[in-house]
């Protein structure tokens, strides 16, 4: 028990001063804003992809059957093809935004955990200081 207490005291005495709470709050706030922004960018990107796919499919359904057999550059068919092509181009971007959103949200979670651990570390230092003065 005494050996464990000595190890704890040695480790706590070697710890450097932690960042101030104001800096930690600013970092957490900055990360939270980034996560919110990335969430809306991701939602918007996927919504545009879905709208393009659905819009292209609806144009295919609504278009007269005669247009389907005509040259692919005719009005309805060209619109349908361009919307679906746009969706195919935007889908990888939406996927990249999704991955980026996941990474940013995990980073925020890790920073929150680090802030909580810093708070615990400060409490342990206070307890050690109180123990040493009594």
Secondary structure, 3 states (H helix, E strand, C coil): CHHHHHHHHHHHHHCCCCCCHHHHHHHHHHHHHHHHHHHHHHHHHHHHHHHHHHHHHHHHHHCCHHHHHCCCCCHHHHHHHHHHHHHHHHHHHHHHHHHHHHHHHHHHHHHHHHHHHHHHHHHHHHHHHHHHHC
